Amino acid sequence: MGKGILALVMLMAYPTSAQVVSGSIVIFNFTQNESIVAADSLAKNHDTGIPDYSHCKVAAFSHQLIFASVGNSGFSSSGTVLWDNIDLARDAVRAAQNRENKTVKVNGALNNWAKIVKSHWDRVDRTEAKKIAMENNGQFTAGLFIGKGPTINVAVVYFDSGNTIDPIQYGEGRGNDLTNCWPCGQLKGSRICGAGVHLDLAAKFCSERKHGDRINVRTKLRGASESTKLAVKIVEMTIDAYEKTAKDVGGVVDTVTITNNGGITWNSRKKECADNQD
C-alpha cells in the first residue's frame, strides 16, 4: 500500500452519522470490442433523507481505467463528507501506478481500494456499521475497476456477523464472478451485467429482448454504439420504474466506454463529474 493511502488512515473513530450514498443501479455491457458502464445519479443522505441528483458513481482514472461504485459509497458527518469511494479510488490508483511508465495494474488498484475502504468502515461505530450493512444484505459497498482487454476486477466490503474480532471484511474477484448477467439479445460473447438495486427489471427486460430490437433512449449521447444505448436504456427504465416509489435510484444517466485497446470515451457526463481523475 502506498504512502498516499496510508496517510488517510487515522486512528480517530467516526461519529454515528449518515452514509452519503444508498441505492444505485449500475449496468455493464461487456462486448467483444468494448465495455460500457452506465449509472444513475442519486445519492441519498440517510439522516436527512434529502436526495442529491448530482452524484458521480462512475469515474475514469489516468486515462486507463474505469471505476464504478455501488451501494453505500461514502460517509458524512454534520454535512461534511468524511470519505467517498471515488476519492479513495483515486488514491488507490496513484499507489498502484508505475512511476516510470505511468501504467496502472488493475488488480493492484483494486486491492489498495478495498483495504482503504475497509479501514474507513472499521472506524464507524460497530453497531451502526452492522445496521447499515444489514440493510443491504450484509454489504457496505462494492467497487469495480475495468481496464483494457477487458480486465475486470471487483471488490466487496461487507459485515461478517460470525467474526466477532474483525467483522468488517472484503473480498475480491474477477469479472467472471459477476452473477447478475444476461445475454440480452446481443451477439454471442456479449453480456449485460448489473449491480445495485432492482435488477429484476433488467433480468426481465433482457429475457424478452431480441437481437435487432430498436433501442430508444432520452439521454443525449456522444459517440454511442447500440451497445451503449442498451446499457443506458436499462438504467433509464429502472429510474422510471422506481424513482418515485422506492426513491433509491434517479437523476440523469452517466455513461462511459472503454475499448479493448484502452480508449476511453464519455458518452454522457454531468458537469459535476470529472472527465479524468488523475
C-alpha positions in Angstrom: 0.0 0.0 0.0 1.4 3.4 -1.0 2.2 6.3 1.3 -0.7 8.3 -0.1 -3.2 5.7 1.1 -1.5 5.2 4.5 -1.8 8.9 5.2 -5.5 8.7 5.1 -5.8 6.1 7.8 -6.4 7.9 11.0 -6.9 6.4 14.5 -9.9 8.5 15.5 -13.4 6.9 15.2 -16.1 8.4 13.1 -19.2 9.7 14.9 -22.5 7.9 14.2 -23.9 9.7 11.2 -25.2 9.1 7.7 -23.6 7.4 4.8 -23.8 9.7 1.8 -25.0 7.2 -0.8 -27.6 4.4 -0.7 -29.1 2.6 -3.6 -27.6 2.5 -7.1 -28.2 1.0 -10.4 -25.1 0.4 -12.5 -25.3 -1.5 -15.7 -22.3 -3.0 -17.5 -22.3 -4.1 -21.2 -19.3 -6.3 -21.9 -18.9 -6.9 -25.7 -16.2 -8.3 -27.9 -14.8 -4.8 -28.6 -15.7 -2.6 -25.7 -17.0 -2.3 -22.1 -19.7 0.2 -21.3 -20.7 1.4 -17.8 -24.0 3.3 -17.2 -25.2 4.5 -13.8 -27.9 6.7 -12.2 -27.0 9.8 -10.3 -29.0 9.7 -7.0 -27.3 10.0 -3.6 -29.5 9.9 -0.6 -28.4 11.0 2.9 -29.8 8.6 5.4 -30.1 11.2 8.2 -31.8 13.9 6.4 -33.5 11.9 3.6 -32.5 14.8 1.2 -31.7 13.5 -2.3 -28.8 14.7 -4.3 -29.2 14.2 -8.1 -25.6 15.3 -9.0 -23.7 12.3 -7.5 -21.0 10.7 -9.6 -20.9 6.9 -9.4 -18.6 6.3 -12.4 -15.0 7.7 -12.9 -12.1 7.4 -15.3 -8.6 7.2 -13.9 -5.2 8.0 -15.5 -6.9 7.6 -19.0 -6.5 3.9 -18.4 -9.3 2.6 -16.0 -13.0 3.0 -15.4 -14.2 2.7 -11.8 -17.8 2.2 -10.7 -19.1 2.5 -7.2 -22.2 0.7 -5.9 -24.1 0.9 -2.6 -23.0 2.9 0.4 -20.1 4.7 -1.3 -19.5 7.4 1.2 -19.9 8.7 4.8 -20.7 12.2 6.1 -20.9 13.9 9.5 -22.7 17.2 10.1 -22.8 17.9 6.4 -19.0 17.2 5.9 -18.0 14.3 3.6 -15.5 12.1 5.5 -14.8 9.9 2.6 -16.1 9.0 -0.9 -15.4 5.8 -2.9 -14.2 7.7 -5.9 -11.8 9.8 -4.0 -10.4 6.7 -2.4 -10.2 5.1 -5.8 -8.0 8.0 -7.0 -5.6 7.4 -4.1 -5.6 3.6 -4.8 -4.8 4.1 -8.5 -2.0 6.5 -7.7 -0.5 4.0 -5.3 -0.7 1.2 -8.0 0.9 3.4 -10.7 4.3 2.5 -12.1 6.4 5.7 -11.6 8.4 5.2 -14.8 5.8 4.5 -17.4 2.6 5.6 -15.5 0.8 2.3 -16.2 -1.6 1.0 -13.6 -2.2 -2.6 -12.6 -6.0 -3.1 -12.3 -5.6 -5.8 -9.5 -3.2 -3.6 -7.6 -5.6 -0.6 -7.7 -8.5 -2.8 -6.6 -6.6 -4.3 -3.7 -5.5 -0.9 -2.5 -9.0 0.4 -2.7 -10.6 -2.5 -0.8 -8.1 -2.1 2.0 -8.6 1.6 2.4 -12.4 1.4 2.2 -12.3 -1.3 4.9 -10.1 0.9 7.1 -12.7 3.6 7.0 -15.6 1.3 7.8 -13.5 -0.1 10.7 -13.8 3.3 12.4 -17.6 3.5 12.2 -19.4 2.5 15.4 -19.8 -1.3 15.1 -23.5 -1.4 16.0 -24.2 1.3 13.4 -22.0 -0.3 10.8 -23.8 -3.6 11.2 -27.1 -1.9 10.8 -26.0 -0.2 7.7 -24.7 -3.4 6.2 -27.7 -5.5 7.1 -30.0 -3.0 5.2 -28.1 -4.2 2.1 -27.9 -7.9 2.7 -24.7 -7.6 4.7 -22.8 -5.5 2.2 -21.5 -2.0 2.7 -20.3 -1.2 -0.8 -18.7 -2.6 -4.0 -16.3 -1.3 -6.4 -15.4 -2.4 -10.0 -12.2 -1.4 -11.9 -12.3 -2.0 -15.6 -9.2 -1.8 -17.8 -8.4 -2.6 -21.4 -8.6 -6.1 -22.6 -11.1 -6.0 -20.9 -9.7 -6.6 -17.4 -12.5 -6.5 -14.8 -11.8 -6.7 -11.1 -14.4 -6.5 -8.3 -14.2 -5.9 -4.6 -17.0 -6.1 -2.0 -16.7 -4.7 1.5 -19.1 -6.5 3.9 -20.0 -7.2 7.5 -19.4 -10.8 8.7 -21.5 -11.3 11.8 -19.8 -14.6 12.6 -16.4 -12.8 13.0 -16.5 -11.2 16.5 -12.9 -9.9 16.3 -12.8 -8.3 12.9 -16.4 -8.4 11.4 -15.7 -5.9 8.6 -14.1 -7.8 5.7 -13.5 -7.5 2.0 -13.4 -10.0 -0.9 -12.0 -9.7 -4.4 -12.9 -11.3 -7.7 -12.8 -11.0 -11.4 -15.4 -10.1 -14.0 -16.3 -13.8 -14.5 -17.5 -13.8 -10.9 -20.4 -11.4 -11.6 -23.6 -13.3 -11.1 -26.3 -10.9 -12.3 -25.6 -11.2 -16.1 -27.8 -11.8 -19.2 -27.2 -12.2 -23.0 -29.9 -9.5 -23.6 -30.4 -10.3 -27.3 -26.8 -9.4 -28.2 -24.3 -11.3 -30.3 -22.5 -14.3 -28.8 -19.8 -13.2 -26.4 -21.6 -10.1 -25.2 -23.4 -9.8 -21.9 -25.2 -7.3 -19.8 -24.4 -7.4 -16.1 -26.0 -5.4 -13.3 -25.0 -4.2 -9.8 -27.1 -2.4 -7.2 -30.9 -2.4 -6.8 -33.9 -3.5 -8.8 -32.0 -5.9 -11.1 -35.2 -7.9 -11.5 -36.3 -5.3 -14.1 -33.0 -5.7 -16.0 -33.3 -9.5 -15.9 -36.9 -9.4 -17.2 -36.1 -6.9 -20.0 -33.1 -9.0 -21.2 -35.1 -12.2 -21.1 -37.6 -10.7 -23.6 -35.3 -8.7 -25.8 -34.5 -10.0 -29.3 -31.4 -9.2 -31.3 -32.0 -6.1 -33.5 -34.8 -4.7 -31.4 -34.8 -0.9 -31.7 -33.3 1.0 -28.7 -34.7 4.4 -27.9 -33.1 6.5 -25.1 -33.8 10.0 -23.9 -30.2 10.6 -22.6 -28.2 12.7 -25.1 -25.2 10.5 -26.1 -22.0 11.2 -27.8 -20.2 8.6 -30.0 -22.6 6.0 -28.8 -22.9 2.5 -30.2 -26.0 0.3 -30.0 -24.3 -1.5 -27.1 -24.0 1.9 -25.3 -27.7 2.6 -25.9 -28.7 -0.8 -24.5 -26.9 -0.1 -21.1 -28.4 3.4 -20.9 -31.9 2.1 -21.7 -31.8 -0.4 -18.8 -30.8 2.4 -16.3 -33.5 4.7 -17.7 -36.1 2.0 -17.4 -35.1 1.4 -13.8 -35.2 5.1 -12.9 -38.7 5.4 -14.5 -40.0 2.4 -12.6 -38.6 3.2 -9.1 -37.6 6.8 -8.8 -41.0 7.9 -7.4 -41.7 4.7 -5.4 -38.6 3.2 -3.9 -36.8 6.5 -4.3 -33.4 4.8 -4.3 -32.4 5.5 -7.9 -32.8 8.6 -10.0 -31.4 11.5 -11.8 -29.6 11.5 -15.2 -27.5 8.7 -16.6 -23.7 8.9 -16.8 -22.1 6.6 -19.4 -18.6 5.8 -20.3 -17.0 3.3 -22.7 -13.5 1.7 -22.7 -12.4 -0.1 -25.8 -10.3 -3.3 -25.7 -7.2 -1.2 -26.7 -7.8 1.2 -23.8 -9.5 4.2 -25.4 -12.0 5.9 -23.0 -15.0 7.9 -24.2 -17.6 9.6 -22.1 -20.9 9.1 -23.9 -22.8 11.2 -21.3 -21.4 13.0 -18.3 -22.8 15.5 -15.8 -20.8 18.7 -15.3 -20.1 17.6 -11.7 -18.2 14.6 -12.9 -14.6 15.0 -14.0 -13.5 13.9 -17.4 -10.5 12.1 -15.9 -9.3 11.6 -12.4 -5.5 11.9 -12.1 
